[in-house]
Amino acid sequence: MVERDGVRSKGQQDETRDPRAVLALLWGEQEQPTRGPKPKLTPRRIAAAAAELADREGLDAVSMSKVAGGFGVSAMALYRYVPGKTELVELMVEEVMGEGPEMPESGEDGRWREAVRAWTRQCADVYAAHPWLLTATALRRRVLGPRQLRWLDAALAALEPTGLDGAQRHRVFLLLIGLVRNVAQQRADHEEEQSAEWDRLAADLLARHAERFPALTKAIADGAFQPDGIDPLEFGLDRILDGVEAVIGGRE
């Protein structure tokens, strides 16, 4: 059974949705009606409107009825194009991924680092522009559309000059997308006022229990949690790239 205005639970998704139908939607290969009036909407237009709604109000605010209202039609009218919210979210993700990253030539002269850095920064920009992507792309088995695969393809292509095999390049990709998601989550969770209050309470607590947590107490005294102006994305990216360099050097 389809839950019309909510995302189905994972169990419901596995039991009820047809991956072939979702793939057809993502790849524009769904059957087109041969009779009746010409469709006024398209899955892509609906997904774009839903993504704009999620950008303004969050993913939880997206419902078939609310998206339909933006077009001046009933929720039932949308089901002609999209089976339900679960499929709509898949289409939203595909929509905001755009046409893929603009990549410099990676070449064979060590510029692969520049290419990987460009990919990671652009991916991070997409997550920053659409914070709901964190929820919509939660780690699970998902069907992928051509735009999402274009991002994966670009990352693997950027790593080709390293000489790493396919499995190793894919592992590096997972590290990169993990970094992007981690930084996006940190930014989504950060609230200046709450952070300041947490710091005050934590400092008071540790002052009373410093002997129980010596390493943590020392790190705090050394400024571990103080703003340092270092971009966490760039810091993590440098560590990943250095690690890839080490693997290349070890192999040689």
N, C-alpha and C positions, 0 to 999 in steps of 0.2 A: 504494500500500500504506500502511496506517495504522500508525504506530509507537505501540503501545498505551500505554506509560508515559512517553513523552517527547514534547515538542513537535516536530512535524515541522519540517524545514528550510523556508526560504521557498520554495525550488524545489518541494519536495514539497507544500507547501500549495497553491501555484498549480496544480499538476498534478492533485491528488487531491480537494481539498475543493470541495464545491458551495456557492457563496455563498448560493444559495436555501435550502439546508438550514440554514445557520447563521442566516440571517435569520428563518426559521420558528421556530427555537429561541429567538432573542432576543425575538421578538414574540409568542411563545406561539401560533403558528399551525401547529405541526407536526400531522401527522395523528395522531389518537388511535385506539388499537386498539378494534375493535368486538367482539372476542371474547376469551375468556380471562378470568382473574381480574383484578380491579381493581388497577391499578398501586399499589405500596406507596410508591414514591418519585416525585419530580417533578424536572425539570431544575433548577428554582429551589432546591429543598432541597439537591440535590447541589452546586450552585454555592455556596450559602451555607456548607456544610460545608467545601468546598475552600478558600474564601476565609479561613475561620477558621484552617485549617491553614497557609495561606500567611502569615497574620499572625504565627503562632507560629514557624514554621520556615523561611519563605522559599518563593519560587515553585518552586525546584528540588526541594523536598521533596514537592511535590504530584504524585501519580501516581494513576492510576485505581484501582490495587489498594489504595493507602493510604486513599484516600477511601472506597472500598467497605468497607474494614475497619471504618471508623467507624460504618457502618450495619449491620455484622454480616452482610454479603453478599459474594459473590465479585465480582471485577473484571468478569467477563463480565456480571453482572447489571446493571451500570451502562450497558453499551452499548445496552441497551434504550431508554435515555433520552438519552444523549450519545454521539456517534460516537467521540470520542477526546479526548486532552488539549488539543489545539489549540482545539476547540470549547468544551471546559470552561473554558479560560482566558477566552474571549470572554464566556461566561456569568458568570464570576467578576467581570469588570470591570463588567458591567451590574449585577450584584447590589450591589456596594459603592458604586455611584453614588447609591443611595438614590432618593428621590422628587424630587431636584433641589434647587437652592438656595432658601432663603427670601429673597426679594428685597423691598427697600423700593420704594416708588413712585419712579420716576426723575423723572417730571414734566418740566416745561419751564423750571424756574427754576434750572438749574445743578446740580440734585441728581443728575444722571446720574453725576457722579463718585462720589457716595456709593453708588449702585447698583452701579457697576462695581467699586468697592472691596469691597463686600460679596460680590459674586460671586467675586472673586479670592481673598479670604481663606477663603471656604468651600471653594473648590476646593483650595486649599493644605492645608486641614485634612484633606480626604479623602486626599490624597497622603501626608500625614504619618502618618495612621492606617494606611495600607496601602502601605508602601514598595515592595512588589512591583509596584505599578501602573506604575512607571517602565519595567520590563521588559515587562510585559504590554501596554502601550500604546506601545511603541516606534514611532517615526514610520514608518508604512507605510500602504498602503491597507487600511483595515479596514471591516468592516460594523459598523453602529451600531444599537444597540437604542433603545427609546423613552426610557429613562432618560438615556442619553448625549446623545441629541438634545435632551432637555429642558434640559440644561446649556447646549448651544450656543444653543438658542432664547432662554434667559434672558439670555445675554451679548449677543446681538444686540438683544434688546428693551431692555436697559439703555442701549444706545448709540443707540437711535432718536432721542431728543431732541437729539442732537448735530447732526442734519441730514446726517450723512455718508451716502453712498450705500451700497448693499448690499455692494459689493466692498470699500469702505473699512472698513466695520464688521467684515467678515470678517477683514481684515488686522489690525485691532486685536485681535480675538479671538485670532488666531494669536500675536501678541505677548504677550498675557496668559497663554495656556496655556504658551507658551515660558518665560515668567518663572517660572511655578509649577513647571514641570518642572526648570528650572535650579536653583532654590532647593532643591527636593526632592533633586536629585542631590548638591548640595553637602553637605546634611545627612547623606545616606546614606553619602557617602565620608569624612566627617570622623571621625577617631579621635584623641582628645586626645593620647594618648601618641605616636602616630606623627607627628602634626602638630608636636609639640614637638621631636621628633628631626629632622624635616625642616627646621624653622626653624634649628636649631643647625647642621646640615650646610650649609644654604644660606648662612647668615651667614658661616661660615668660608670657603666657596668664593668668595663675592663679595668678601670682604675681600682675597683674593689676586688677584682679577681685576676690581677695581672700574673700572679705566680702560677695560675692554672694554665695559662696560655702564653708561655714565654716568647715563642717565635712570633705569634701574632702581635703581641705587645711591642716587641722590638721593631717589627715591620711598620707598625703605626707610628712609632716614635721616629722612624726614618722617613716618614712622609708617604707611606704606601698608598694611602687613600686621598691624598691631597691632589688637587688639580695640577697637572704638569704641562698642559698644552700639547701633549702628544696625541695625535689622532689614533684611536684604537684600531681603525681599519688599516691605516698605513703601517702601524707597528706589527699587527698580526700578519699582514701581507708580506712584509720584509722577512719575517721569520719563516713563512712558508716558502718563499722564493729562495732563501738561503738554504733551507732544507733540501730543496730540489737540486740546487747547485752541489750540495754535499753528496747527494745520491749520484749525480753525474760524475763528480770527481772520483768517487769510490769505485765506480764502474770502470772508469778509464784507467 
